[in-house]
Amino acid sequence: MILSSMQDVVFGYGSEPVIEELSLEIKTGEFIGIAGPNGAAKSTLLKLMLGLIKPWSGSLQFNHVLSDGTKAIVGYVPQQVASFNSGFPSKVIELVRSGCYSRLGLFKRFSSQQEHIVEQSLKQVDMWEYRNRKIGELSGGQKQRVCIARALAQEPQVLVLDEPATGMDASSRLGLYELLQHYVKHHGRTVIMVTHGLEETRPYLDTLISLERKENEGWRCLVTNSCSAHFGPEG
């Protein structure tokens, strides 16, 4: 099923286009990476895919209803979302619980099942033992993992992550990619991830979208499927 479709999309800031004539289809049930050099409008592409910003021209469609008739729940972790300062008052478990709020009733009462979801989400990113720590006391990589746990607690069919491995060490990064791949292959989820660590992520991806540009033109994309196969370096 096509999750997001763009045809001849143009978008920019001010009077300058940063994306020109971009045509792209995102399918469900894949682990999709978005790569490109700094300033390559990767975050802009994510926001266009999700319908958070409107293109100047061209057509854009995001399917909010999946093939089984259910509404697509999207978990979105923006870039640098984990930049909480040391005075941030909430505990880890409180922040992750907030990911469940959209599924709760008027009085926000948690069931044992929802408490289990919160626990599993934190354990999957190796942050359960920090559940009673304040967010502001954590390292950058730990904050990032907590934000990912909050997105997982939403039980999304589509998980969108903008450079989620920022601040993590090598072991944590690889553990994250394995977890995301597991969600895709064994739970039928769709994961869309902006990444700079292309050498690390290639073996896990089903599709790679590389943003490239020619002189005096906006960013365009090159799509490579079956990313476990070898292909040339990022442009």
Secondary structure, DSSP 8 states (H G I E B T S, - for coil): -EEEEEEEEEEEETTEEEEEEEEEEEETT-EEEEE-STTS-HHHHHHHHTTSS--SEEEEEE--B-TTS-B--EEEE-TTTT---TT---BHHHHHHGGGGGGS-TT----HHHHHHHHHHHHHTT-GGGTTSBGGGS-HHHHHHHHHHHHHHT--SEEEEESTTTT--HHHHHHHHHHHHHHHHHH--EEEEE-S-HHHHGGG-SEEEEEE--TTS-BEEEEEE-TTS------
